[in-house]
């Protein structure tokens, strides 16, 4: 026969287990808090490096901006070119909150809450994280291939069609 002290110990232990099970089954432990749609979108954008990729895309346009300025101001010095480059980079960095906001708005307007939740959940997995990490490289490859295609195929084809057009053939010369 067990002693009263042993029974009291087991009763307290059982009570503690019951309380612990109740607490662990409560909303604080049984599920992670659900993030709102816009917070999930922000985390998707961060995870997929979309803001950084967007800024890199803008920076890739920098040579065209500099070339345009140099055409209007051929006397521009190397020091002025560097100063202009620095201003462009600083301006782009300063605009990050705006770029983030319009990115979140675009996702919010395009995808339903269920679609965003599924995408968010996917990016939390090992496969999703791996894909998110590679998206920037894919976008960069697509941009490079598109640029080569434009130079080697699109532009020559446009000139060919301009030359064949009675209305526009003067533009091809």
Helices and strands as residue ranges (DSSP letters): H 4-25, H 27-30, H 37-47, H 50-60, H 62-72, H 78-94, H 96-110, H 113-123, H 126-149, I 150-154, H 155-164, G 169-172
